[in-house]
């Protein structure tokens, strides 16, 4: 099934404003009655008939402000470990997840262990 175009949505809203029944509009435009109801309700509540944006996956567990705080901690204390960062910044993620987030913003933590 193809998505309903904005021109068809405009036509639906136009006919609903003029008092047409959903069944008649459904036959003319060849869309389901439930789609007409959904588009009309969207128009009544928001004043727009464009489709809502689709969800684009999971939301990050760490916000941008938290990552900014982590970056500041790293600048102030370059030898801080991932575990210390998680504890001090109260982050709800694992060390590997924090490492990936830091790599994504161009920060790496490299701490060598001295062997004696």
Secondary structure as GFF3:
##gff-version 3
##sequence-region A 1 116
A	DSSP	alpha_helix	6	17	.	.	.	ID=ss1
A	DSSP	alpha_helix	22	29	.	.	.	ID=ss2
A	DSSP	alpha_helix	33	46	.	.	.	ID=ss3
A	DSSP	alpha_helix	64	76	.	.	.	ID=ss4
A	DSSP	alpha_helix	82	89	.	.	.	ID=ss5
A	DSSP	alpha_helix	95	104	.	.	.	ID=ss6
###
